[in-house]
Amino acid sequence: MTDIDNERPATTMTKTLVSRRHILGGMATAGLLATVSTRADRLSAPTKSKTSNSWDFVVVGAGVFGAWTAWNLQRRGNKVLLVDAWGAAHARASSGGETRLIRTEYAANPLYTQWAWESLSEWKALSHRHESPIFHEVGALYIYPEDTTKIDQSIAVQQALNIPIEKLSVSEMSRRWPQINFDNIAVGVMQPTMGALMARRSVQNLVNEFVKAGGSFRQFAVSPPHSKQASLDAITGTAGEMLHANRFIFACGPWLPKLFPDVIGERIIPTRQNVFFFAPHAGDTRFEGAHLPAWVDVSSKDLHYGFPNIESRGFKIALDAHGPAYDPDKGDRLVPENAIADVRAYLSHRFPDLSMCPLSETRVCQYENSDNGEFLIDQHPAWDNVWFVGGGSGHGFKHGPAVGRYVANLALGEGTEDARFTLSSHKIHS
């Protein structure tokens, strides 16, 4: 793998990026559910537009956050148009690609734990409504270099929600998964009902459901709104066409700072992330989903994680450590040779029987990191009919159903705002 530490942005930029590793290990638990603000004056439904042919909502961005938001709004009787510049969960989207991990192991963070658990039931329901599975229940295994009180606190939070979970010794893990080398590991946490979401397919199926139920979708590239105008009653496409609506929700992932540089700015910074798929030896079933869970190696400095061979795509491995700052429009999508060498070195230690297997596929995607790893969900400071949804920070996909419901509630003036997601909670570091 590329030397991430050497290729990261300058120090002032890396200070703004907080990885999933920090969320796993450092989020405070006290008072998290109490950091809410009603702000009723801002959350009330805005006045209807006088334009007769306007939409109730236009949702910009057909990734996981935008699709679930549009789906929730449409189910509640609103006339909704969902747009995307390239298509639902397209190849350059943060919601594109093959698999995403769904898990509720969140270092005792009650909100993210609960949202992931609630979302799982909705992902399963979506999967059951379609012939090709969206969710593969292969389980999720976390392996830790130390047995800490934070692990026990996280288990307690999950047990209170009746989430199946096991704390395992190294000897027990070695017996169950001998294909993994557990050197330097102290303890594991296994979540048998978790697993893999098929990212692109799940979003596209959801958008198809949205359209069949009466919603509208179209390919439409949005130009940045003029920041000095008094209000926003329409968005303009790059070809000059205007779309009028009463309310707008921008769920544009790494493009959100480009559309609103004066408001979002460096509160969200996209980073380049390499993903690898290795082909197990012919006839070797040890790395199939029936014999190996999805996994996260917390002992790894780059927080390696991955999936078994799901739907015959190969054994997937990726790094949660933030790569260099990345432009999703201009950046190439080729993985460098030294990145491949680095990931093989990791495999030789943790999955030695895979280290010399053929590399069957690589991908380059991006994280859209907020400054502190929390989502960014808030109204525009000047336009009360405009909402932002972003900052997935490499862990947001699993929460799509819960985020969509949360955003729909706020945009309809029926929700309670969580202060950690607001613009004011996300700082631009100098």
Steps between C-alpha positions, in 0.01 A plus 500: 500500500607860459683642798188665642686693767733656243226571249246649736415869469704756684476501878236771507275281288561172682390667820152532352462130421382253760488137395264221596787381722451810720126445509561143610749593765436851617138616488374611837183329611365731766232736384506399133128453482440821689679726250184598320332827428144554389569830320132503405529830318739348248339157476149618415388427145580796270233689311382335180636639175258684275628310196215275393716227349763485774592186690454470875860382516793466266768269644839546335718190512382140455741332737395320814408814699315668215316186391372415848405864561302518176339162573388613848365833374307335217348241735359787705304647213744753359568567134872424475754523221834323553785607269857392448763613254596145396238262640415316821809361678715563192862387472648818651249532785590427860198265492621312192697177485424158641479454874463703818527372856201529729585459866395642833843494666542873566710536815188538717368791294126463562368700205706335226444160658124548503487652152699210355272247672183675384641533149582130481132407518424739213788366291370147559151605397637656181696182434190284545312712245749420226613180332874567526609529864601841628615374839730203566495392864860383523556658842751766602814428702703769675845405624670716762861522621386565858202402712370834629204623701379683188440163333289382792309829502426461129379144553273619782345769277428240234365243744257763631363519145482119479768490231664154480868536585786281626829585666757241392842393618787453257487122547129495414552719191794285386282190528213655303706683236839329460553685170569816706827554687408658834852601608501826702124470562358490853126464446230497236139613474272305267163627379335201327199689359707769328675477165524646154272738312520500121552873459428591139218249458326600822492871411386434146223267618386761751489769232298268277253445785480875552413555133246216485325647805456837330830680552699643211865453411711658231861558408572867563829674575454792739700822484608659830223731626586869525584551865395867513143456381235564763327164463509181298185408309670319211822322413668538164654218301831524322301518173297797628173325586335602828316275745261673739405356839381602843791331674839365397716234661860467385645154568793523262776320688845626395340756267329684786799732564513580129136610489524701823864603545408800714287301746645147500856579403750267668245365742490209255821379336498209251791257524616231260444143625639185336307173495632156400342167402708182512402170335526203740650178365264288291284282720606674822173575682658629824460858384136472398226670701388168646839456670632851564330818629563855396776631724669811637856488632522770767861400570605621156633856491304556179192317633481236229157351447337275246254238387498134404451398139144628451320435172828367356663844481801398709633560850471876558744699708516877556656753733307741716798734545438818304684524172606825336251775423315408182296672231218262397471675162866511399670221692591179317377165629817290470658331802881541506731198511648589840149498647458144375834400652401647836166321514670172408738554792199537729341186357819302554465571871125480565375278212818318394331255261375792290820702478610354166153462348425692181370853532173477308378859527582839649290809555559857608214665683491788743396580851322832553647573839363754740742669738400278793351186346140604577242545228420852378122549488371856526315784333671761289571795733322747270240286319259318729368282217844350423655205684843337483560128560855370485816418686456122482868474600541139390239363740176657379362252248354258755302785659321595177146405611534677836658809343227519236230487765681757717544745211140459384375575851712815527412625151130455576534690828418193706838398640738582779845607390814338637759768566797284404393502134461877460729732307609668822627167636729458200794735508731609220848473648762750401 
